[in-house]
Amino acid sequence: MSRHVVFGTGQVGHPLVTHLAAAGHDVIAVNRNGSGTFPGARVVGGDATDPQFTADVCEGADAVYFCLNALNYERWAEQFPPLQRGVLAGARHARARLVVLDNLYSYGPTNGAPLVETMAPNPTSTKSATRAAMTEELLAADAAGDVEVAIGRASDYFGPGATRSALGETVFVPALRGKTAQVMGDPDQPHSYSYTEDVAAGLVTLGTRPEAPGQIWHLPVDRAPTTRSLITIVYTDAGMRPRLMAAGWLTLRATGVAKPAMREYLHTLYQFTDPWVVDDSKFRHAFGDTATPLRGALGDTLAWYRGRAPAHAV
């Protein structure tokens, strides 16, 4: 039995812990306050920026997973790197492999070209520059032989429990109620959406396969539909007529006056105004893993939302 330590028990960390425990591993789930119940796993609370804490909790680990995020999205560039450095220190102390969940910020605008791992970083904002620098730090640590690092990148999430995402409760909850879905950008552009169960399974692969370290991998993702066609599937499965409202640059800017956090989305709006298609062929060819068919993944997600909604609200 190998030991796996997962930092972060949110939208991806939660299913990751579940996947690892189901595979029979010794799993430690780490979050800020030690909250939550995860069958087959121990839960520990603490400060991931503290290298002594991370060294202690990673002791004896074979693989460590970084699935944390900054508490405050507006202070992301300030809060995020110290979290990674703390977990990196813990993995280095344990001589464990570090598997890092990454997003697609560092690529910047691609003018519609499919995203592949060999693309050079093209940061166009503070957040994307921060992500690019964090990736450079990780790959440098791996190259130096300090610690094995594998980086798994995913697009915008959807799935059971992934409520705070571009394809989260602003789409599935309105679908169940026959209300209007809220999205960003141009809903008629193709956009890759990552199913959290596939993301978690992909991270397990990166944590256990010998050929994974020292590289960036796009985690399994199904075909890229248009956002409109995807929402049509969700509403049809919910037995409702599709209703959609898309917020563009002007709307987000105006909303940001009252809600400063909304202004932050302006920096990555290009992901929703241009084609945003993730190529996962490198992962598929190396490991043979494929994404869950989109229709089934959407159905499972809708069922989860239906199960958590009060009967009078659906």
LOVO-772761 format. One record per residue: residue number from 1; residue in three letters; x, y, z of N, C-alpha, C, CB in turn. Coordinates in steps of 0.2 Angstrom, whole numbers. Glycine has a CB too. Layout:
REC   num   residu    n.xx    n.yy    n.zz   ca.xx   ca.yy   ca.zz    c.xx    c.yy    c.zz   cb.xx   cb.yy   cb.zz
REC   NUM      ALA       X       Y       Z       X       Y       Z       X       Y       Z       X       Y       Z
...
This chain:
REC   num   residu    n.xx    n.yy    n.zz   ca.xx   ca.yy   ca.zz    c.xx    c.yy    c.zz   cb.xx   cb.yy   cb.zz
REC     1      MET       4      -6       0       0       0       0       4       6       0      -5       0       6
REC     2      SER       3      11      -5       7      17      -5       3      23      -2       9      19     -12
REC     3      ARG       7      28       1       4      33       4       3      39      -1       8      35      10
REC     4      HIS      -2      42      -1      -4      48      -5      -7      54      -1      -9      46     -11
REC     5      VAL      -4      60      -1      -6      65       2      -9      70      -2       0      68       7
REC     6      VAL     -15      72      -1     -19      77      -6     -20      84      -2     -25      74      -8
REC     7      PHE     -17      89      -5     -18      96      -2     -23      99      -6     -11     100      -2
REC     8      GLY     -29     100      -2     -35     103      -5     -40      98      -6     -33     106     -12
REC     9      THR     -46      99      -4     -52      95      -4     -58      98      -7     -53      92       3
REC    10      GLY     -57     102     -12     -62     106     -15     -65     102     -22     -60     113     -17
REC    11      GLN     -66     106     -27     -69     103     -33     -65      98     -36     -70     109     -38
REC    12      VAL     -59      97     -36     -55      92     -39     -52      88     -33     -49      94     -43
REC    13      GLY     -50      91     -28     -47      87     -22     -51      82     -19     -44      92     -17
REC    14      HIS     -58      84     -19     -63      79     -16     -63      72     -20     -69      82     -15
REC    15      PRO     -65      73     -26     -65      67     -30     -58      63     -31     -67      68     -37
REC    16      LEU     -52      67     -30     -46      64     -31     -45      59     -24     -40      69     -31
REC    17      VAL     -47      62     -18     -46      58     -12     -50      52     -13     -48      62      -6
REC    18      THR     -56      52     -16     -61      47     -17     -58      41     -21     -68      49     -19
REC    19      HIS     -55      44     -27     -52      39     -32     -46      35     -28     -49      43     -38
REC    20      LEU     -42      39     -25     -36      36     -22     -38      31     -16     -31      41     -19
REC    21      ALA     -43      33     -12     -45      28      -7     -48      22     -10     -50      32      -2
REC    22      ALA     -52      23     -15     -55      17     -18     -50      12     -21     -60      19     -24
REC    23      ALA     -44      15     -23     -39      10     -26     -35       7     -20     -35      15     -30
REC    24      GLY     -37       8     -14     -34       5      -9     -27       8      -6     -32      -2     -11
REC    25      HIS     -26      14      -8     -20      18      -5     -21      20       2     -18      23     -10
REC    26      ASP     -16      22       5     -16      25      12     -17      33      10     -10      24      16
REC    27      VAL     -22      36      11     -23      43       9     -24      48      15     -30      43       5
REC    28      ILE     -21      53      15     -21      59      19     -24      65      15     -15      60      23
REC    29      ALA     -30      67      17     -33      73      14     -31      79      19     -40      72      13
REC    30      VAL     -28      84      16     -26      90      19     -30      96      17     -19      92      19
REC    31      ASN     -33     100      22     -36     106      20     -35     111      26     -44     106      19
REC    32      ARG     -38     117      26     -36     122      30     -38     121      38     -38     129      28
REC    33      ASN     -44     118      38     -46     117      45     -48     110      47     -52     121      46
REC    34      GLY     -46     105      43     -47      98      45     -54      96      44     -44      97      52
REC    35      SER     -58      99      40     -65      98      40     -67      93      34     -69     104      38
REC    36      GLY     -73      90      35     -75      85      30     -74      78      32     -71      87      23
REC    37      THR     -78      74      29     -77      67      30     -76      63      23     -84      64      33
REC    38      PHE     -71      59      23     -69      56      17     -68      48      18     -62      59      14
REC    39      PRO     -72      44      17     -72      37      18     -65      34      15     -77      33      15
REC    40      GLY     -61      31      20     -55      28      18     -49      32      18     -56      25      11
REC    41      ALA     -50      39      21     -45      43      21     -45      47      28     -45      49      15
REC    42      ARG     -39      49      30     -38      53      36     -38      60      34     -32      51      40
REC    43      VAL     -41      65      38     -41      72      36     -37      76      41     -49      74      36
REC    44      VAL     -33      80      39     -28      84      43     -29      91      41     -21      82      42
REC    45      GLY     -29      96      46     -30     103      45     -23     106      46     -35     106      49
REC    46      GLY     -21     112      42     -15     115      44     -14     120      38     -10     111      44
REC    47      ASP      -8     124      39      -6     129      35      -1     127      30      -3     135      39
REC    48      ALA      -3     126      23       1     123      18       7     128      17      -3     122      12
REC    49      THR       7     134      19      13     138      18      18     137      23      11     146      18
REC    50      ASP      17     133      28      22     132      33      26     125      31      18     131      40
REC    51      PRO      32     126      29      36     120      27      37     115      33      43     122      25
REC    52      GLN      36     117      39      37     112      44      31     108      44      38     115      51
REC    53      PHE      25     111      44      18     107      44      18     102      38      12     112      43
REC    54      THR      20     105      32      20     101      26      25      95      26      21     105      19
REC    55      ALA      31      96      29      36      91      30      33      85      34      42      94      33
REC    56      ASP      29      87      40      27      83      44      21      78      41      24      86      51
REC    57      VAL      17      82      38      11      78      35      13      74      29       5      83      33
REC    58      CYS      18      76      26      20      72      20      25      66      21      24      77      15
REC    59      GLU      27      66      28      32      60      30      29      54      27      33      61      38
REC    60      GLY      34      50      24      32      43      22      28      43      15      29      40      27
REC    61      ALA      26      49      12      22      49       6      26      46       0      19      56       5
REC    62      ASP      22      43      -4      25      41     -11      23      46     -16      22      34     -13
REC    63      ALA      17      50     -15      15      55     -20      11      60     -16      11      52     -25
REC    64      VAL      12      66     -18       9      72     -15       6      76     -20      14      77     -11
REC    65      TYR      -1      78     -19      -5      81     -24      -6      89     -22     -11      78     -25
REC    66      PHE      -5      93     -26      -6     100     -25     -13     102     -28       0     105     -27
REC    67      CYS     -18     103     -25     -25     105     -28     -28     111     -24     -30      99     -27
REC    68      LEU     -23     115     -21     -26     121     -17     -27     127     -22     -21     122     -12
REC    69      ASN     -30     132     -19     -31     138     -23     -30     143     -17     -37     138     -27
REC    70      ALA     -29     149     -20     -29     155     -15     -36     157     -12     -26     162     -19
REC    71      LEU     -36     159      -6     -43     161      -3     -46     166      -7     -42     162       4
REC    72      ASN     -42     171      -9     -45     177     -12     -43     178     -19     -43     184      -8
REC    73      TYR     -48     178     -24     -46     178     -31     -43     184     -33     -52     176     -35
REC    74      GLU     -44     190     -29     -42     196     -31     -34     197     -28     -46     202     -28
REC    75      ARG     -32     192     -24     -25     192     -21     -22     186     -23     -25     193     -13
REC    76      TRP     -24     183     -29     -21     177     -31     -14     177     -32     -25     175     -38
REC    77      ALA     -11     182     -35      -4     182     -36       0     183     -30      -2     188     -41
REC    78      GLU      -3     185     -25       0     186     -18       0     180     -14      -2     192     -15
REC    79      GLN      -6     177     -14      -7     171     -10      -5     164     -13     -14     171      -8
REC    80      PHE      -6     163     -19      -5     157     -22       2     154     -22      -7     157     -29
REC    81      PRO       7     158     -24      14     155     -24      16     152     -18      19     160     -27
REC    82      PRO      15     156     -12      17     153      -6      14     146      -4      16     157       0
REC    83      LEU       8     145      -6       5     138      -5       9     133      -9      -2     138      -7
REC    84      GLN      11     134     -15      14     129     -19      21     128     -16      15     132     -26
REC    85      ARG      25     133     -14      31     133     -11      31     128      -5      35     139     -10
REC    86      GLY      26     129      -1      25     125       5      24     118       4      19     128       9
REC    87      VAL      20     116      -1      19     109      -3      25     106      -6      12     109      -7
REC    88      LEU      28     110     -11      34     108     -14      39     106      -9      37     113     -19
REC    89      ALA      40     110      -3      45     109       2      43     102       5      45     114       7
REC    90      GLY      37     101       7      34      95      10      36      89       6      27      95      11
REC    91      ALA      35      89      -1      36      84      -5      44      82      -6      33      85     -12
REC    92      ARG      47      88      -6      55      87      -7      57      84       0      58      94      -7
REC    93      HIS      55      86       6      57      82      12      55      75      12      53      86      18
REC    94      ALA      50      73       9      48      66       9      51      62       3      40      65       9
REC    95      ARG      54      66      -1      57      63      -7      51      59     -11      62      57      -6
REC    96      ALA      45      63     -11      39      60     -14      38      64     -21      33      61     -10
REC    97      ARG      34      60     -25      33      64     -32      27      69     -30      30      59     -37
REC    98      LEU      28      75     -33      23      80     -33      19      81     -39      27      87     -31
REC    99      VAL      13      80     -38       8      81     -44       4      87     -43       3      74     -45
REC   100      VAL       4      92     -48       2      98     -47      -4      99     -52       7     104     -48
REC   101      LEU     -10     101     -49     -16     103     -54     -15     110     -56     -22     102     -50
REC   102      ASP     -15     111     -62     -14     117     -65     -20     119     -70      -7     117     -70
REC   103      ASN     -20     126     -71     -25     128     -76     -22     130     -83     -29     134     -73
REC   104      LEU     -25     134     -87     -22     135     -94     -20     143     -94     -28     134     -99
REC   105      TYR     -20     146     -89     -19     153     -89     -12     155     -93     -19     156     -82
REC   106      SER      -7     151     -91       0     153     -94       0     153    -101       5     149     -91
REC   107      TYR      -4     150    -105      -4     150    -112      -6     157    -115      -9     145    -115
REC   108      GLY     -10     160    -112     -13     167    -114     -17     166    -120      -7     171    -116
REC   109      PRO     -19     171    -124     -23     170    -130     -19     166    -135     -25     177    -133
REC   110      THR     -23     162    -139     -20     157    -144     -23     159    -151     -21     150    -142
REC   111      ASN     -27     164    -151     -31     166    -157     -34     160    -161     -25     168    -162
REC   112      GLY     -37     155    -156     -41     150    -159     -37     143    -160     -44     152    -165
REC   113      ALA     -31     144    -159     -27     137    -161     -28     133    -155     -19     139    -161
REC   114      PRO     -28     126    -156     -29     121    -151     -23     122    -146     -30     114    -154
REC   115      LEU     -24     120    -140     -19     121    -134     -16     114    -134     -22     123    -128
REC   116      VAL      -9     115    -135      -5     109    -134       1     110    -129      -1     107    -141
REC   117      GLU       4     105    -126       8     106    -120      15     110    -122      10     100    -117
REC   118      THR      16     109    -129      23     112    -131      22     120    -132      25     109    -137
REC   119      MET      16     123    -131      16     130    -132      20     134    -127       8     132    -132
REC   120      ALA      23     139    -130      27     143    -125      22     147    -121      32     148    -129
REC   121      PRO      24     149    -115      20     153    -110      19     160    -114      23     154    -103
REC   122      ASN      13     163    -113      12     169    -116       7     173    -111       8     168    -123
REC   123      PRO      10     175    -106       6     178    -100       4     185    -103       9     178     -94
REC   124      THR      -2     187    -101      -5     193    -103      -8     197     -97     -10     193    -109
REC   125      SER      -7     194     -91     -10     197     -85      -6     195     -79     -18     195     -84
REC   126      THR      -7     198     -74      -4     196     -68      -5     189     -66      -6     201     -62
REC   127      LYS     -11     186     -67     -13     180     -65      -9     175     -69     -20     178     -65
REC   128      SER      -9     176     -76      -6     171     -81       2     171     -80      -8     173     -88
REC   129      ALA       4     177     -78      12     178     -77      13     174     -70      14     185     -76
REC   130      THR       9     174     -65      10     171     -59      10     163     -61       5     172     -54
REC   131      ARG       5     161     -64       5     154     -66      11     151     -70      -1     152     -70
REC   132      ALA      13     155     -75      19     154     -79      25     153     -74      20     159     -84
REC   133      ALA      26     158     -69      32     158     -65      32     152     -60      32     164     -61
REC   134      MET      26     150     -58      25     144     -54      27     138     -57      18     144     -51
REC   135      THR      25     137     -64      27     131     -68      34     131     -69      23     132     -75
REC   136      GLU      37     137     -70      45     137     -71      48     134     -65      47     144     -73
REC   137      GLU      45     137     -59      48     134     -52      48     127     -51      45     138     -47
REC   138      LEU      42     124     -53      41     117     -53      46     113     -57      34     115     -54
REC   139      LEU      46     115     -63      50     111     -68      58     112     -67      49     114     -75
REC   140      ALA      60     118     -64      67     119     -62      68     114     -56      68     126     -59
REC   141      ALA      64     113     -51      65     109     -46      65     101     -48      59     109     -40
REC   142      ASP      61      99     -53      62      93     -56      68      92     -59      56      91     -60
REC   143      ALA      70      97     -63      77      96     -67      83      96     -63      77     102     -72
REC   144      ALA      82      99     -57      88      99     -52      88      93     -48      87     105     -47
REC   145      GLY      83      88     -49      84      82     -45      81      83     -38      90      79     -46
REC   146      ASP      79      88     -36      76      89     -29      70      85     -28      75      97     -28
REC   147      VAL      66      85     -33      59      81     -32      56      80     -39      54      86     -28
REC   148      GLU      53      74     -39      49      73     -46      43      77     -46      48      65     -46
REC   149      VAL      42      80     -52      36      84     -52      32      82     -59      38      92     -52
REC   150      ALA      26      81     -58      21      80     -64      16      86     -64      18      73     -65
REC   151      ILE      15      89     -69      10      94     -70       4      92     -74      13     101     -72
REC   152      GLY      -2      93     -71      -8      91     -75     -13      97     -76     -12      85     -71
REC   153      ARG     -14      99     -82     -18     105     -84     -25     103     -86     -14     109     -89
REC   154      ALA     -30     107     -83     -37     106     -85     -40     112     -87     -41     103     -79
REC   155      SER     -45     112     -91     -49     118     -93     -54     119     -87     -52     117     -99
REC   156      ASP     -60     123     -89     -65     125     -84     -69     119     -82     -70     130     -87
REC   157      TYR     -70     118     -75     -73     112     -73     -80     112     -73     -71     112     -66
REC   158      PHE     -83     106     -74     -90     104     -72     -90      97     -69     -94     105     -78
REC   159      GLY     -95      96     -65     -95      89     -61     -99      90     -55     -88      86     -61
REC   160      PRO    -100      84     -52    -103      84     -45     -99      88     -40    -104      77     -42
REC   161      GLY    -102      93     -37     -98      97     -32     -94     103     -35     -93      93     -28
REC   162      ALA     -94     103     -41     -90     109     -44     -95     115     -46     -87     107     -51
REC   163      THR     -97     118     -40    -102     123     -41     -99     130     -43    -106     124     -34
REC   164      ARG     -93     131     -41     -90     138     -42     -86     138     -48     -86     140     -36
REC   165      SER     -89     137     -54     -85     136     -60     -90     139     -66     -84     129     -62
REC   166      ALA     -87     140     -71     -90     143     -77     -96     139     -79     -85     144     -83
REC   167      LEU     -96     133     -78    -101     128     -80    -103     125     -73     -99     123     -85
REC   168      GLY    -105     129     -68    -107     126     -62    -114     128     -60    -103     129     -57
REC   169      GLU    -115     131     -54    -122     132     -52    -126     137     -56    -122     134     -45
REC   170      THR    -122     141     -60    -126     146     -64    -129     143     -70    -121     152     -66
REC   171      VAL    -127     137     -72    -130     133     -77    -135     128     -75    -125     130     -82
REC   172      PHE    -132     123     -71    -136     117     -69    -142     119     -64    -132     112     -65
REC   173      VAL    -142     124     -60    -147     126     -56    -153     129     -60    -145     130     -50
REC   174      PRO    -151     134     -64    -156     137     -68    -160     132     -73    -154     142     -72
REC   175      ALA    -156     127     -75    -159     122     -80    -164     118     -76    -153     117     -82
REC   176      LEU    -163     116     -70    -168     112     -66    -174     116     -64    -165     110     -59
REC   177      ARG    -173     123     -64    -179     127     -62    -182     131     -68    -176     133     -58
REC   178      GLY    -180     129     -74    -182     132     -80    -181     140     -81    -190     132     -80
REC   179      LYS    -175     142     -77    -173     149     -78    -167     150     -83    -171     151     -71
REC   180      THR    -164     156     -83    -159     157     -88    -152     156     -85    -160     164     -90
REC   181      ALA    -148     152     -89    -141     150     -88    -137     157     -89    -139     145     -92
REC   182      GLN    -132     158     -85    -128     163     -85    -121     161     -87    -127     167     -79
REC   183      VAL    -118     163     -93    -111     161     -95    -108     168     -97    -112     156    -101
REC   184      MET    -101     167     -99     -97     172    -101     -95     172    -109     -91     173     -97
REC   185      GLY     -94     177    -112     -91     177    -119     -96     175    -124     -85     173    -119
REC   186      ASP     -94     172    -129     -97     170    -135     -99     163    -134     -93     171    -142
REC   187      PRO    -106     161    -133    -108     154    -132    -108     150    -138    -115     154    -129
REC   188      ASP    -106     153    -144    -106     149    -150     -99     147    -152    -109     153    -156
REC   189      GLN     -94     149    -148     -87     146    -149     -86     140    -146     -82     152    -147
REC   190      PRO     -82     135    -149     -80     129    -146     -76     130    -140     -77     124    -151
REC   191      HIS     -78     126    -134     -74     127    -128     -74     120    -124     -78     132    -123
REC   192      SER     -68     119    -123     -66     112    -119     -68     113    -112     -59     110    -120
REC   193      TYR     -72     109    -109     -74     109    -102     -72     102     -99     -82     110    -101
REC   194      SER     -68     103     -93     -65      97     -90     -70      94     -85     -58      99     -87
REC   195      TYR     -72      88     -85     -76      84     -80     -71      82     -74     -79      78     -83
REC   196      THR     -73      84     -68     -69      84     -62     -67      77     -61     -73      87     -56
REC   197      GLU     -72      72     -62     -70      65     -61     -64      63     -66     -76      60     -63
REC   198      ASP     -64      65     -72     -59      64     -77     -52      67     -74     -60      66     -84
REC   199      VAL     -53      73     -72     -47      77     -69     -44      73     -64     -49      84     -67
REC   200      ALA     -48      71     -59     -45      67     -53     -42      61     -55     -51      66     -48
REC   201      ALA     -45      57     -60     -42      51     -62     -36      52     -66     -47      47     -67
REC   202      GLY     -35      57     -69     -29      59     -73     -24      61     -68     -30      65     -77
REC   203      LEU     -25      64     -63     -20      65     -58     -18      59     -54     -23      70     -52
REC   204      VAL     -22      54     -53     -20      48     -50     -15      45     -55     -26      43     -49
REC   205      THR     -16      45     -61     -12      42     -66      -5      45     -66     -14      43     -73
REC   206      LEU      -5      52     -65       2      56     -65       5      54     -58       0      63     -65
REC   207      GLY       2      52     -53       5      51     -47       7      44     -46       0      52     -41
REC   208      THR       6      39     -51       7      32     -51      11      29     -56       1      28     -50
REC   209      ARG      11      33     -62      15      30     -68      22      33     -68      11      32     -74
REC   210      PRO      27      29     -70      34      31     -69      36      36     -75      38      25     -70
REC   211      GLU      32      36     -80      34      41     -86      31      48     -85      32      38     -92
REC   212      ALA      27      49     -80      24      55     -79      28      61     -77      19      54     -74
REC   213      PRO      33      60     -73      37      66     -70      41      70     -75      42      64     -64
REC   214      GLY      42      76     -74      46      81     -78      43      84     -84      52      77     -80
REC   215      GLN      36      83     -84      32      85     -90      26      88     -88      31      79     -94
REC   216      ILE      23      92     -93      16      95     -92      12      91     -96      16     102     -95
REC   217      TRP       6      89     -93       1      85     -97      -6      88     -97       0      78     -93
REC   218      HIS      -9      88    -102     -16      90    -103     -21      84    -100     -19      92    -110
REC   219      LEU     -24      85     -95     -28      79     -92     -34      77     -97     -31      81     -85
REC   220      PRO     -37      71     -97     -42      69    -102     -48      74    -102     -44      62    -100
REC   221      VAL     -50      75    -108     -55      80    -109     -59      78    -116     -53      88    -110
REC   222      ASP     -65      78    -116     -69      76    -121     -69      81    -127     -76      74    -119
REC   223      ARG     -72      80    -132     -73      85    -138     -75      92    -135     -78      82    -143
REC   224      ALA     -74      97    -139     -75     104    -137     -82     106    -140     -69     109    -138
REC   225      PRO     -87     106    -137     -94     108    -140     -94     116    -139    -100     105    -137
REC   226      THR     -99     119    -143    -100     126    -141    -104     126    -134    -104     129    -146
REC   227      THR    -103     131    -131    -106     132    -124    -114     131    -125    -104     138    -121
REC   228      ARG    -116     134    -130    -123     134    -132    -126     127    -133    -125     138    -138
REC   229      SER    -122     123    -137    -125     116    -138    -124     112    -131    -120     113    -143
REC   230      LEU    -119     113    -127    -119     110    -121    -124     112    -116    -112     112    -118
REC   231      ILE    -126     118    -116    -132     120    -112    -138     117    -114    -132     128    -111
REC   232      THR    -139     117    -121    -145     114    -124    -146     106    -121    -145     114    -131
REC   233      ILE    -140     103    -121    -140      96    -118    -143      96    -111    -133      92    -119
REC   234      VAL    -140     100    -107    -142     100    -100    -149     102     -99    -137     105     -96
REC   235      TYR    -152     107    -103    -159     109    -102    -163     104    -105    -160     116    -105
REC   236      THR    -161     101    -110    -166      95    -113    -166      89    -108    -163      93    -120
REC   237      ASP    -160      87    -105    -161      82    -100    -164      84     -94    -153      80     -98
REC   238      ALA    -165      90     -93    -169      93     -87    -176      93     -88    -166      99     -84
REC   239      GLY    -178      92     -95    -185      93     -97    -187     100     -98    -189      90     -92
REC   240      MET    -182     105     -99    -183     112     -99    -181     115    -106    -180     116     -94
REC   241      ARG    -184     120    -108    -182     124    -114    -176     128    -113    -188     129    -117
REC   242      PRO    -171     127    -117    -165     131    -116    -166     138    -115    -160     129    -121
REC   243      ARG    -162     141    -110    -163     149    -109    -156     151    -107    -168     151    -104
REC   244      LEU    -153     156    -111    -146     157    -110    -145     165    -110    -142     154    -115
REC   245      MET    -141     167    -106    -138     174    -106    -131     174    -106    -142     179    -101
REC   246      ALA    -127     178    -110    -120     178    -110    -118     185    -109    -117     176    -117
REC   247      ALA    -113     185    -104    -110     192    -102    -104     193    -106    -109     192     -94
REC   248      GLY    -103     199    -109     -97     201    -112     -93     205    -108     -99     204    -119
REC   249      TRP     -88     209    -112     -84     213    -109     -87     219    -105     -79     216    -114
REC   250      LEU     -92     222    -108     -95     228    -105     -99     226     -99     -99     231    -110
REC   251      THR    -102     220     -99    -106     218     -94    -102     216     -88    -111     212     -96
REC   252      LEU     -97     213     -89     -92     211     -84     -89     217     -81     -87     206     -86
REC   253      ARG     -87     222     -85     -84     228     -82     -89     232     -78     -81     232     -88
REC   254      ALA     -95     232     -80    -100     236     -76    -102     232     -70    -107     237     -80
REC   255      THR    -102     226     -70    -104     222     -64     -98     222     -59    -105     215     -66
REC   256      GLY     -92     223     -62     -86     224     -57     -86     230     -53     -80     223     -62
REC   257      VAL     -90     235     -55     -90     241     -51     -93     239     -44     -94     246     -54
REC   258      ALA     -98     235     -44    -101     233     -37     -98     227     -34    -108     232     -38
REC   259      LYS     -95     223     -39     -92     216     -37     -85     216     -40     -96     210     -39
REC   260      PRO     -80     218     -36     -73     219     -39     -71     212     -41     -69     221     -33
REC   261      ALA     -73     207     -38     -70     200     -40     -72     199     -48     -73     194     -36
REC   262      MET     -78     201     -50     -80     200     -57     -75     203     -62     -87     203     -58
REC   263      ARG     -72     209     -60     -67     212     -64     -61     207     -66     -64     218     -61
REC   264      GLU     -60     203     -61     -54     198     -63     -55     194     -69     -53     194     -56
REC   265      TYR     -62     192     -70     -63     188     -76     -62     191     -83     -70     186     -76
REC   266      LEU     -61     198     -83     -59     201     -89     -53     199     -92     -60     209     -88
REC   267      HIS     -48     197     -87     -41     196     -89     -41     189     -93     -37     195     -83
REC   268      THR     -46     185     -92     -46     178     -96     -52     178    -100     -46     173     -90
REC   269      LEU     -55     183    -102     -62     183    -106     -60     180    -112     -65     189    -106
REC   270      TYR     -54     181    -115     -52     178    -122     -54     170    -122     -45     179    -123
REC   271      GLN     -53     167    -116     -55     160    -116     -62     158    -119     -53     157    -110
REC   272      PHE     -66     163    -118     -73     162    -119     -76     166    -126     -78     164    -113
REC   273      THR     -71     170    -128     -73     174    -134     -70     171    -141     -71     181    -134
REC   274      ASP     -65     167    -140     -62     164    -145     -63     156    -144     -54     166    -146
REC   275      PRO     -61     152    -150     -61     145    -149     -56     143    -143     -60     141    -155
REC   276      TRP     -58     139    -139     -53     137    -133     -54     129    -133     -56     140    -126
REC   277      VAL     -49     126    -137     -50     119    -138     -43     116    -135     -51     117    -145
REC   278      VAL     -44     111    -130     -38     108    -127     -37     101    -130     -39     107    -119
REC   279      ASP     -31     100    -132     -28      94    -136     -25      89    -130     -23      95    -141
REC   280      ASP     -29      84    -129     -26      79    -124     -23      73    -126     -32      77    -119
REC   281      SER     -21      73    -133     -18      67    -136     -12      65    -133     -17      69    -144
REC   282      LYS      -8      69    -131      -2      67    -127      -3      62    -122       3      73    -125
REC   283      PHE      -8      64    -117     -10      60    -112     -13      53    -114     -15      64    -107
REC   284      ARG     -17      54    -119     -21      47    -121     -16      43    -124     -26      49    -127
REC   285      HIS     -11      45    -128      -6      41    -132      -1      38    -126      -2      45    -137
REC   286      ALA       0      41    -121       5      39    -116       2      34    -111       8      45    -112
REC   287      PHE      -4      35    -109      -7      31    -104     -13      27    -106      -9      36     -98
REC   288      GLY     -16      29    -112     -22      25    -114     -29      28    -111     -21      18    -113
REC   289      ASP     -28      32    -106     -34      35    -103     -38      40    -107     -32      38     -96
REC   290      THR     -45      39    -107     -49      43    -111     -54      47    -107     -52      40    -117
REC   291      ALA     -57      52    -109     -62      56    -105     -69      52    -105     -62      63    -108
REC   292      THR     -73      54    -100     -79      51    -100     -83      55    -106     -83      53     -93
REC   293      PRO     -87      51    -109     -91      54    -115     -95      60    -112     -96      49    -118
REC   294      LEU     -95      66    -115     -98      72    -113    -106      71    -110     -98      77    -118
REC   295      ARG    -110      67    -114    -117      67    -113    -118      63    -106    -120      63    -118
REC   296      GLY    -114      58    -105    -114      55     -98    -112      59     -92    -110      48     -98
REC   297      ALA    -106      62     -94    -104      67     -88    -109      72     -86     -97      70     -91
REC   298      LEU    -112      75     -91    -117      80     -90    -123      78     -86    -119      84     -97
REC   299      GLY    -125      71     -88    -130      68     -85    -129      67     -78    -132      62     -89
REC   300      ASP    -123      64     -76    -121      63     -69    -121      69     -65    -114      59     -69
REC   301      THR    -118      75     -68    -118      81     -65    -125      84     -64    -114      86     -69
REC   302      LEU    -129      84     -68    -136      86     -68    -140      82     -62    -140      85     -74
REC   303      ALA    -139      75     -62    -142      71     -57    -139      73     -50    -140      64     -58
REC   304      TRP    -133      75     -49    -130      77     -43    -134      84     -41    -123      79     -43
REC   305      TYR    -134      89     -45    -138      95     -43    -145      93     -42    -138     100     -49
REC   306      ARG    -148      89     -45    -155      87     -44    -156      84     -37    -158      82     -49
REC   307      GLY    -151      80     -35    -151      77     -28    -150      81     -23    -146      71     -28
REC   308      ARG    -147      87     -24    -145      92     -18    -150      97     -18    -138      95     -19
REC   309      ALA    -154      98     -23    -159     104     -23    -165     102     -18    -161     106     -30
REC   310      PRO    -168     107     -14    -174     106     -11    -180     104     -16    -176     112      -6
REC   311      ALA    -184     100     -14    -190      98     -19    -194     104     -21    -194      93     -15
REC   312      HIS    -195     109     -17    -199     115     -19    -195     119     -24    -201     119     -13
REC   313      ALA    -188     118     -24    -184     123     -28    -183     121     -35    -178     124     -25
REC   314      VAL    -185     114     -37    -184     111     -43    -190     112     -48    -182     104     -43
